[in-house]
Amino acid sequence: MEAEFFASPIVVLITLMLVAGVSSLHYRDGTRTPVVSKKGLLAGYLAVVFCCAAIAAVSSYVPQAEAASIWKVAAENYWSVQIHEFFVDFILLSCGALLGVAFVGLPVIFALARIRLATVPLVLFASILISVAAAALLALGDNNSSRGFVFTMKYLVSQHLLLSLSFCLAAGLPWRRRVSDET
């Protein structure tokens, strides 16, 4: 499996360094209180990793009968193959999600905060827009781009909403604008 190459400790380390470096850029300006505290940011990232574990568990599971009939997995190897597949999926999904939050999600949240609109519903709406744009880009090279777009969009929107919601809740973003923000 080619994806196993990217599910290595080196890739995890590089991902963590990139996420920490890019995230720290949002905390350079000491004159403003950031919309997400450093503690909230860490909690948000941990929530995303936890959600990635849940998504990987669901997406990597294959019933034993199907594993034997389609993939020719012997009964004695079933659980080791399942665990291996889970860890590969989990590492790849976590690294991608953390990089996505650091490079796309966090800048969106801080941009919304600058105009006093960093609320959970608006971040979720932005997540949908980003998912649709990503699905459109991914479907460009597909033979049947409309079918590929719809499938990819449903997949990305559902996962992005779950990951965005977990980040927002753990980071402590408000559900609505505060009265003091409106004046």
Backbone bond lengths (Angstrom), bond angles and torsions (degrees), N, CA, C in turn:
res aa  C-N    CA-C-N  psi(-1)  N-CA   C-N-CA  omega(-1)  CA-C   N-CA-C  phi
1 M - - - 1.447 - - 1.528 108.66 -
2 E 1.332 117.06 125.10 1.452 122.21 -178.01 1.526 112.64 -67.61
3 A 1.310 116.40 -31.15 1.469 120.59 -177.18 1.519 111.75 -65.86
4 E 1.309 117.66 -25.13 1.471 120.56 -179.55 1.520 112.15 -61.21
5 F 1.320 116.62 -28.03 1.454 120.59 178.68 1.530 110.22 -59.40
6 F 1.342 116.17 -38.56 1.460 120.81 -177.55 1.524 113.04 -83.65
7 A 1.317 117.48 -10.92 1.470 121.26 178.97 1.524 109.09 -94.72
8 S 1.320 115.48 56.17 1.460 120.13 -177.12 1.527 110.26 -117.12
9 P 1.317 117.10 161.02 1.469 119.76 177.89 1.527 113.22 -59.49
10 I 1.326 117.10 -32.16 1.470 120.46 179.39 1.532 109.84 -64.88
11 V 1.323 117.23 -43.38 1.462 121.12 179.33 1.522 109.97 -64.74
12 V 1.327 117.36 -40.21 1.467 121.11 177.78 1.533 110.00 -62.40
13 L 1.303 117.01 -44.75 1.466 121.50 179.56 1.523 111.49 -63.24
14 I 1.315 117.00 -45.63 1.465 120.97 178.33 1.530 109.91 -61.90
15 T 1.325 116.21 -41.76 1.467 120.38 178.43 1.522 110.91 -60.29
16 L 1.319 116.92 -47.58 1.471 120.44 -179.25 1.520 111.48 -62.99
17 M 1.326 117.05 -38.99 1.469 119.86 178.27 1.529 110.67 -66.16
18 L 1.328 117.60 -43.58 1.462 120.70 178.55 1.531 111.30 -63.12
19 V 1.330 116.26 -44.11 1.468 120.43 -179.46 1.522 110.41 -62.84
20 A 1.325 116.86 -44.88 1.475 119.74 179.51 1.528 110.74 -64.16
21 G 1.319 116.96 -42.96 1.467 120.50 -179.10 1.514 112.57 -65.11
22 V 1.320 116.93 -47.46 1.464 120.49 -178.77 1.526 110.60 -68.39
23 S 1.317 117.38 -39.51 1.464 120.77 179.87 1.519 111.37 -64.99
24 S 1.326 117.05 -36.69 1.470 119.77 -178.32 1.525 111.95 -66.23
25 L 1.315 117.81 -22.74 1.460 120.77 178.74 1.528 111.93 -60.93
26 H 1.332 116.75 -29.08 1.466 120.48 -177.64 1.526 112.57 -78.96
27 Y 1.320 116.84 -8.12 1.459 120.96 -177.59 1.526 112.65 -111.94
28 R 1.330 117.48 13.53 1.463 121.71 -179.91 1.515 112.37 -68.62
29 D 1.313 117.27 -40.21 1.466 121.82 -176.01 1.523 109.27 -77.77
30 G 1.312 116.73 102.93 1.458 121.49 -177.67 1.517 113.97 -80.25
31 T 1.337 117.33 -4.27 1.461 119.89 -178.70 1.527 112.56 -80.70
32 R 1.329 117.60 -21.82 1.460 121.65 -178.86 1.514 110.34 -110.86
33 T 1.316 115.12 148.01 1.459 119.75 171.53 1.520 107.29 -84.13
34 P 1.331 118.16 121.56 1.468 119.10 -178.42 1.531 111.26 -68.22
35 V 1.315 115.31 152.22 1.460 121.35 -179.27 1.527 111.02 -64.75
36 V 1.325 116.34 -28.07 1.464 122.12 177.78 1.524 107.05 -121.43
37 S 1.325 116.39 121.81 1.461 119.54 178.04 1.528 109.31 -68.82
38 K 1.323 116.34 164.79 1.466 119.93 178.06 1.525 110.77 -61.93
39 K 1.316 115.91 -38.25 1.466 120.60 177.18 1.538 110.57 -66.27
40 G 1.327 115.86 -40.98 1.460 120.69 177.00 1.517 111.81 -65.11
41 L 1.329 116.03 -37.14 1.460 120.53 177.74 1.519 110.63 -62.49
42 L 1.326 116.44 -46.27 1.461 120.07 178.25 1.522 110.58 -62.04
43 A 1.331 117.17 -42.82 1.473 120.88 178.25 1.525 110.32 -62.30
44 G 1.332 117.05 -39.77 1.458 120.99 178.10 1.516 112.20 -63.18
45 Y 1.329 115.77 -45.16 1.465 119.21 177.80 1.533 111.42 -63.19
46 L 1.321 117.53 -40.91 1.467 120.04 178.23 1.523 111.32 -64.73
47 A 1.326 117.39 -37.55 1.465 120.50 177.07 1.523 111.09 -64.17
48 V 1.324 116.67 -38.49 1.466 120.81 177.65 1.530 109.90 -63.79
49 V 1.319 117.06 -43.01 1.469 120.55 179.03 1.531 110.32 -63.61
50 F 1.329 117.38 -40.76 1.459 121.00 177.83 1.531 110.82 -62.28
51 C 1.336 116.80 -43.74 1.466 120.27 177.30 1.531 111.27 -64.04
52 C 1.316 116.88 -36.70 1.464 120.25 176.87 1.525 110.87 -62.72
53 A 1.330 116.53 -37.54 1.469 119.98 176.79 1.524 110.41 -63.09
54 A 1.330 117.23 -42.08 1.462 120.61 179.09 1.527 110.99 -66.20
55 I 1.328 117.21 -43.25 1.465 120.80 178.98 1.526 110.30 -63.88
56 A 1.324 116.60 -43.37 1.473 120.11 179.57 1.516 111.16 -64.27
57 A 1.323 117.70 -37.66 1.465 120.50 178.96 1.522 110.55 -63.25
58 V 1.316 116.39 -42.92 1.469 120.10 -179.31 1.526 110.84 -71.25
59 S 1.313 117.13 -45.10 1.467 120.05 -174.33 1.524 113.68 -75.93
60 S 1.315 118.56 -24.37 1.470 119.39 -177.81 1.530 112.68 -91.80
61 Y 1.325 117.18 -9.57 1.465 119.10 -177.74 1.528 111.01 -72.77
62 V 1.323 115.20 131.73 1.457 123.23 173.88 1.524 106.53 -130.97
63 P 1.343 118.45 126.06 1.465 119.44 178.32 1.526 110.99 -57.49
64 Q 1.315 115.82 149.24 1.458 120.45 -174.62 1.525 112.15 -59.86
65 A 1.332 118.04 -39.32 1.469 120.68 179.92 1.525 110.95 -63.46
66 E 1.327 116.61 -41.70 1.459 120.80 178.47 1.527 111.19 -67.91
67 A 1.320 116.63 -39.87 1.467 120.44 178.33 1.524 110.57 -61.70
68 A 1.314 116.47 -38.68 1.468 120.34 -179.98 1.521 111.55 -73.22
69 S 1.332 117.65 -45.04 1.464 119.94 -174.24 1.531 113.28 -77.05
70 I 1.313 117.43 -42.01 1.470 119.92 -176.09 1.519 112.00 -90.53
71 W 1.326 116.92 -46.86 1.452 121.04 -173.26 1.524 113.55 -97.76
72 K 1.306 116.49 -2.90 1.486 122.35 177.59 1.527 112.14 58.45
73 V 1.330 116.30 41.74 1.458 121.71 177.33 1.518 107.92 -88.86
74 A 1.324 116.66 122.56 1.464 120.88 179.20 1.528 109.99 -67.09
75 A 1.311 116.28 149.51 1.471 121.67 -176.87 1.531 111.79 -57.23
76 E 1.322 117.08 -38.92 1.468 119.54 -178.65 1.534 113.06 -71.30
77 N 1.331 117.65 -17.21 1.465 121.81 178.73 1.526 113.26 -101.40
78 Y 1.322 116.60 -2.74 1.470 120.47 -172.01 1.523 112.59 -55.45
79 W 1.331 118.37 -52.95 1.460 120.05 -175.08 1.520 112.39 -69.79
80 S 1.303 118.17 -34.56 1.466 118.46 177.95 1.528 110.63 -67.70
81 V 1.326 117.38 -36.42 1.466 120.93 176.76 1.530 109.97 -67.66
82 Q 1.342 116.71 -42.50 1.463 120.54 178.65 1.526 111.41 -60.57
83 I 1.322 116.89 -47.12 1.470 121.56 -179.12 1.523 110.64 -64.57
84 H 1.315 116.18 -42.53 1.464 120.62 178.08 1.528 110.55 -60.87
85 E 1.314 116.76 -46.71 1.464 121.02 -179.94 1.529 111.22 -62.80
86 F 1.334 116.81 -39.35 1.457 120.43 177.61 1.520 110.33 -61.25
87 F 1.331 117.91 -48.20 1.463 119.77 -177.28 1.523 112.27 -65.19
88 V 1.312 117.82 -38.70 1.468 120.06 177.31 1.524 109.55 -63.78
89 D 1.337 116.79 -48.67 1.469 120.24 178.57 1.527 111.25 -60.60
90 F 1.324 116.64 -44.20 1.460 121.59 -178.02 1.529 111.64 -62.27
91 I 1.305 117.58 -46.18 1.463 120.83 -178.97 1.529 110.60 -65.29
92 L 1.327 117.05 -46.23 1.466 119.74 -179.44 1.521 111.47 -64.27
93 L 1.321 116.87 -44.80 1.456 120.80 -179.88 1.523 111.44 -66.31
94 S 1.322 116.88 -42.58 1.472 120.48 179.75 1.521 111.74 -63.62
95 C 1.321 116.38 -46.15 1.466 119.36 179.57 1.528 110.55 -61.73
96 G 1.316 116.93 -45.48 1.464 120.38 178.54 1.518 112.46 -62.84
97 A 1.332 116.51 -42.68 1.467 120.38 -178.87 1.523 111.11 -67.54
98 L 1.325 117.26 -43.62 1.464 119.99 179.46 1.524 111.31 -63.31
99 L 1.321 116.75 -42.11 1.462 120.00 177.15 1.533 110.70 -65.14
100 G 1.327 116.44 -39.02 1.457 120.65 178.09 1.515 111.96 -63.03
101 V 1.329 116.18 -43.17 1.469 119.68 178.27 1.528 109.88 -64.13
102 A 1.321 116.79 -46.43 1.464 120.47 -176.20 1.529 112.66 -66.66
103 F 1.341 116.80 -43.05 1.463 120.09 -173.97 1.527 113.71 -89.12
104 V 1.346 118.02 -25.66 1.464 120.41 -176.71 1.531 111.34 -119.95
105 G 1.316 116.91 -54.81 1.458 121.05 -173.54 1.510 114.53 -63.17
106 L 1.309 116.92 -49.70 1.467 120.48 -178.57 1.534 112.13 -63.88
107 P 1.328 119.65 -43.32 1.468 118.54 174.88 1.533 112.69 -60.36
108 V 1.329 117.26 -35.96 1.464 120.26 177.54 1.525 109.74 -65.23
109 I 1.325 117.17 -44.41 1.468 120.99 179.78 1.525 110.64 -62.03
110 F 1.327 117.45 -45.01 1.460 120.20 -179.94 1.530 111.46 -68.78
111 A 1.329 118.10 -33.35 1.471 120.29 176.01 1.528 110.07 -67.61
112 L 1.327 116.97 -41.93 1.461 119.94 176.08 1.531 110.83 -63.60
113 A 1.323 116.83 -35.76 1.471 120.51 179.39 1.522 111.25 -65.89
114 R 1.332 117.37 -35.04 1.460 120.05 179.26 1.533 111.96 -62.67
115 I 1.322 116.54 -29.47 1.467 119.40 177.79 1.533 110.84 -105.46
116 R 1.320 115.08 18.31 1.477 124.20 175.45 1.522 112.98 59.57
117 L 1.328 117.22 39.77 1.464 121.44 179.76 1.533 112.55 -124.64
118 A 1.309 118.29 17.88 1.472 121.31 -177.91 1.526 109.94 -80.37
119 T 1.327 115.28 80.11 1.463 121.35 175.92 1.525 108.30 -119.46
120 V 1.310 115.64 160.82 1.464 119.92 -178.49 1.532 111.67 -56.60
121 P 1.341 120.27 -49.43 1.468 118.80 -179.15 1.524 113.81 -59.69
122 L 1.330 117.81 -39.48 1.466 119.51 -179.68 1.527 111.93 -71.92
123 V 1.315 117.53 -34.65 1.469 119.90 175.65 1.532 109.57 -66.74
124 L 1.318 117.29 -39.37 1.469 120.32 177.35 1.526 110.73 -65.32
125 F 1.324 117.11 -39.79 1.466 120.69 176.64 1.531 110.43 -62.90
126 A 1.325 116.77 -43.54 1.469 120.50 177.01 1.523 110.59 -61.68
127 S 1.328 116.55 -36.39 1.457 121.27 177.85 1.527 111.36 -62.27
128 I 1.324 116.02 -39.83 1.473 120.21 177.55 1.523 110.22 -63.89
129 L 1.321 116.74 -45.34 1.468 120.25 179.37 1.528 111.40 -60.54
130 I 1.316 116.44 -42.37 1.464 121.15 179.11 1.528 110.09 -64.90
131 S 1.318 117.20 -40.94 1.467 121.59 179.06 1.521 111.67 -63.37
132 V 1.322 116.48 -42.94 1.468 120.42 179.71 1.528 110.06 -64.91
133 A 1.329 116.89 -42.22 1.465 120.38 178.45 1.530 110.92 -63.84
134 A 1.337 117.19 -42.26 1.464 120.42 178.73 1.522 110.77 -65.35
135 A 1.325 117.31 -40.40 1.471 120.60 178.75 1.525 110.80 -63.92
136 A 1.320 116.50 -38.83 1.466 120.00 178.26 1.521 110.95 -63.82
137 L 1.323 116.71 -42.75 1.469 120.01 178.40 1.529 111.43 -65.54
138 L 1.314 116.85 -40.74 1.466 120.17 179.95 1.524 112.28 -68.88
139 A 1.319 117.67 -29.64 1.460 121.19 -177.80 1.531 113.00 -82.60
140 L 1.319 117.47 -10.04 1.467 119.92 -176.57 1.524 113.12 -56.66
141 G 1.298 118.52 -42.48 1.458 121.33 -176.56 1.517 114.07 -88.16
142 D 1.317 118.10 2.97 1.459 122.38 -177.66 1.530 110.52 -77.40
143 N 1.347 116.58 146.28 1.467 120.65 177.85 1.524 111.54 -61.50
144 N 1.321 116.52 -45.65 1.465 121.47 176.37 1.523 106.34 -112.56
145 S 1.332 115.25 83.36 1.452 119.72 -169.75 1.523 113.51 -63.78
146 S 1.331 118.97 -31.15 1.467 119.06 -179.75 1.522 111.10 -69.00
147 R 1.338 117.38 -41.72 1.469 119.88 178.84 1.526 109.98 -68.23
148 G 1.324 116.99 -41.69 1.463 120.64 177.77 1.510 111.77 -64.41
149 F 1.327 116.28 -37.98 1.461 120.66 178.77 1.526 111.15 -63.71
150 V 1.323 116.94 -46.94 1.470 120.30 -177.67 1.524 110.68 -63.45
151 F 1.332 117.10 -45.92 1.462 120.36 179.76 1.526 110.60 -62.62
152 T 1.320 116.97 -48.59 1.460 121.60 -178.34 1.523 110.77 -65.02
153 M 1.331 116.70 -39.07 1.460 120.00 -179.62 1.537 110.22 -63.62
154 K 1.317 118.26 -45.95 1.462 120.34 179.64 1.522 110.63 -60.59
155 Y 1.324 115.73 -42.64 1.462 121.35 -179.43 1.529 110.92 -64.38
156 L 1.321 116.25 -49.69 1.468 120.39 -177.73 1.521 112.37 -68.48
157 V 1.319 117.68 -43.04 1.465 120.12 -178.34 1.527 110.28 -61.66
158 S 1.318 117.35 -45.10 1.466 119.03 -178.30 1.531 111.27 -64.43
159 Q 1.315 116.81 -44.33 1.466 118.89 179.76 1.518 111.75 -69.05
160 H 1.318 117.96 -42.11 1.463 120.24 179.52 1.520 111.66 -63.90
161 L 1.316 116.86 -38.89 1.466 119.11 178.14 1.523 110.84 -63.68
162 L 1.321 116.97 -43.75 1.467 120.24 178.68 1.526 111.31 -63.24
163 L 1.314 116.84 -46.04 1.460 120.60 -179.83 1.528 111.58 -67.66
164 S 1.319 117.52 -40.83 1.467 120.95 178.64 1.516 111.35 -65.01
165 L 1.321 116.30 -43.55 1.454 119.88 179.52 1.528 110.87 -63.02
166 S 1.317 116.67 -43.17 1.470 119.06 179.56 1.522 110.80 -63.40
167 F 1.330 117.29 -41.63 1.463 120.08 178.43 1.523 110.65 -63.47
168 C 1.328 116.49 -48.75 1.474 120.86 -177.41 1.522 111.69 -59.78
169 L 1.329 116.78 -44.68 1.459 119.98 -178.62 1.524 111.26 -66.67
170 A 1.327 116.79 -44.53 1.467 119.71 -178.86 1.527 111.62 -69.36
171 A 1.327 116.79 -35.00 1.465 120.48 -179.29 1.522 112.15 -77.08
172 G 1.315 116.96 -15.43 1.462 120.40 177.06 1.514 115.22 85.41
173 L 1.328 117.81 27.77 1.466 119.57 176.50 1.528 109.34 -68.40
174 P 1.324 117.27 144.92 1.467 119.74 -179.46 1.530 111.46 -75.72
175 W 1.324 115.24 157.22 1.464 120.97 177.81 1.524 111.49 -81.57
176 R 1.320 116.72 -26.04 1.454 119.89 178.43 1.518 108.82 -146.17
177 R 1.314 114.17 164.78 1.462 119.23 179.81 1.509 109.62 -67.22
178 R 1.293 115.30 142.15 1.461 120.38 176.18 1.525 109.47 -75.92
179 V 1.309 117.26 152.69 1.459 121.50 179.51 1.524 110.12 -59.19
180 S 1.339 117.73 -37.35 1.466 120.40 -179.97 1.523 112.15 -66.94
181 D 1.360 117.62 -23.11 1.465 121.02 178.12 1.525 112.08 -74.98
182 E 1.327 117.25 -24.00 1.453 120.64 -173.86 1.519 112.63 -81.21
183 T 1.298 118.37 -14.58 1.462 120.04 -178.52 1.502 112.82 -94.02
